[in-house]
Amino acid sequence: MTDQIQAGVHDQESLPLALWRVACQSGSRAGNLIHSGPENFAIGVAFVAARAKLSAVRFDYVIVGAGSAGCVLANRLSADPARSVCLIEAGPADRSPLIHIPAGVLATLPGRYLNWAYHTVPQPGLMGRRGYQPRGRTLGGSSSINAMIYIRGHRGDYDGWAAMGNPGWSYDEVLPYFRRSEDQQRGADHYHGVGGELSVADLQSPVPASLAFVESAIRHGLRANGDFNGANQEGAGLYQVTQRRGRRCSAAVAFLHPVRLRPNLSVLTGASAERILLDGRRATGVLVAGRAGRQRIEATREVILSAGVFGSPQLLMLSGIGAREELGRHGIALLHELPGVGANLADHVDLSLVYRSSDPSLMGITLRTAVRAIPGYFEWRRRGTGMLTTNFAEAGAFLKTRADLARPDVQLHFVNGMVDDHARRLHYGYGVSCHVAVLRPASRGSVRLNSADPKDAPCIDPNFLASDADVATLLAGVKIAREIMGGAPLDRHRGVEFHAIGQSDEELTDRIRRRADTIYHPVGTCRMGHD
Ligand SMILES: Cc1cc2nc3c(=O)[nH]c(=O)nc-3n(C[C@H](O)[C@H](O)[C@H](O)COP(=O)(O)OP(=O)(O)OC[C@H]3O[C@@H](n4cnc5c(N)ncnc54)[C@H](O)[C@@H]3O)c2cc1C
């Protein structure tokens, strides 16, 4: 088999071209339909067609979705040259410099550029507002557009999964895998590894305000935490990031590009899986669509779904695997009844406190920032340092809103900039923000189908703040965050609060319901275990 990964997958397009593409695609963000850039499909399908002429399109393993999970799987499975592996990705190759320049996240977060940019159904808990759900749509998936913060779950989370009937998922059992895949800039210890694929580094050039946030949190009573992934998660500190020498180290950069010449690995971009092919209850392949038509890709051993929290349950349901009633509503024949598919959606609901500032070292929508960005770009290219290496959410904290809790229940992200409505509303000037997120929400939502058409976006309902307990936790977290943000160390960096909200619990709760939304961590729609 010849090298089938996209030629030039590593070559970047120019920054002006990438910015032009952002501008072209930002206008269409309001829609909820899956957007497919024709050039992306053309690449993938032309490739599949070429292969089809050569031989049957058949592999040992077919992996759907080249995101955080899919890239790792493709790497590990193709390590054995005797296995053939095909990785299918709906989005394009990750050539955009706006992926690899960390600050490019500001361009990919708000719109449809390399982003599925989904919207939820109206949320009763958010006063009927629709939430926004960005998801990466390129090699690397969401790891190509995320904030790069390297955070593992709490020890208790993994132990809880194991207790729910998932052998092998306890913290002590998953730790060796974290260590194996990690290249920790600070060196190895009990919790961290070196020499792995995923580069984990300290921020190259954090802004003074991020350090001031940490100091303010410590003065407020939180412990200083230099390693959120070490012995103890609780406390305040600067985040470590998945970057290598100031460049984003996405799952594609870490796990896919280094093995792109393996002859037993094929990577198809612009290829959207529409249905899992089944022989009885056995998955035998995937039906893939592109501009030039549809193609069957067969798997002699396994079909692996890693299309993300929304894509994977959608594909299962389109294939006849899911809840009887839901499939019946859309006229899809039930082939395998699995009511858990699409159920149990859990997400970190979050409120962002936004402050104006006059601190010019921050990222702002200002002429000065624009001018600084030009030498900043050349500094990033030459040395991998400077303002463009920011992941914006540079510092943060894990805290307990009640002393009797065993684990932190709130996470804070201190942001170098004004983040209003997922950066979809831009404001002139400098500012800082503090995200307050509920870590273990009680509310549960779902992913269902809008229709039997694979091009339709899934119907996403996180059911935010349905549980009063989540409202209480967020309220308690917001109060603590406001105190930290009001601390003296931040005086030089923080001005007035952007959306004045008052002080009473009623006023704060009203603000939460009017403005809260996701901090981008939806999970749980393809359940594991047998609880
Ligand atoms: C804006 C943002 C910021 C975040 N910040 C952080 C952070 O700082 N730290 C952190 O740890 N986590 C962060 N996350 C979350 C983290 O990135 C995700 O949890 C993780 O990447 C999910 O991995 P995945 O493999 O499940 O899905 P994804 O990485 O989303 O991959 C799914 C892939 O499948 C593809 N796909 C979907 N449907 C199909 C189909 N039918 N056919 C073919 N391909 C398909 C998609 O295009 C995508 O490439 C953030 C997420 C976002 C969106």
The ligand as a Gaussian input file, in Angstrom:
#p B3LYP/6-31G(d) Opt

LIG

0 1
 C      -13.332000      25.929000      22.009000
 C      -12.916000      24.725000      22.824000
 C      -12.006000      24.896000      23.863000
 C      -11.607000      23.776000      24.609000
 N      -10.590000      23.924000      25.505000
 C      -10.052000      22.823000      26.082000
 C       -8.876000      22.910000      26.854000
 O       -8.287000      23.975000      26.978000
 N       -8.396000      21.772000      27.435000
 C       -9.027000      20.560000      27.273000
 O       -8.554000      19.547000      27.815000
 N      -10.143000      20.456000      26.524000
 C      -10.640000      21.542000      25.901000
 N      -11.720000      21.422000      25.080000
 C      -12.355000      20.098000      24.944000
 C      -11.525000      19.122000      24.109000
 O      -10.933000      19.777000      23.013000
 C      -12.452000      17.995000      23.644000
 O      -13.012000      17.393000      24.796000
 C      -11.756000      16.924000      22.851000
 O      -10.987000      17.473000      21.807000
 C      -12.800000      15.950000      22.299000
 O      -12.134000      14.930000      21.603000
 P      -12.951000      13.901000      20.688000
 O      -11.947000      13.033000      20.038000
 O      -14.015000      13.261000      21.528000
 O      -13.728000      14.798000      19.629000
 P      -13.158000      15.834000      18.595000
 O      -11.761000      16.208000      18.922000
 O      -14.164000      16.930000      18.495000
 O      -13.075000      15.010000      17.236000
 C      -14.170000      14.544000      16.515000
 C      -13.780000      14.565000      15.057000
 O      -14.726000      13.806000      14.323000
 C      -15.019000      14.487000      13.126000
 N      -16.337000      14.037000      12.687000
 C      -17.529000      14.256000      13.283000
 N      -18.510000      13.644000      12.610000
 C      -17.919000      12.999000      11.569000
 C      -18.395000      12.192000      10.508000
 N      -19.703000      11.883000      10.381000
 N      -17.518000      11.710000       9.583000
 C      -16.190000      11.989000       9.696000
 N      -15.683000      12.769000      10.678000
 C      -16.537000      13.246000      11.612000
 C      -14.963000      15.955000      13.515000
 O      -14.819000      16.806000      12.396000
 C      -13.768000      15.960000      14.459000
 O      -12.565000      16.185000      13.771000
 C      -12.170000      22.495000      24.336000
 C      -13.094000      22.349000      23.300000
 C      -13.453000      23.438000      22.541000
 C      -14.435000      23.247000      21.406000

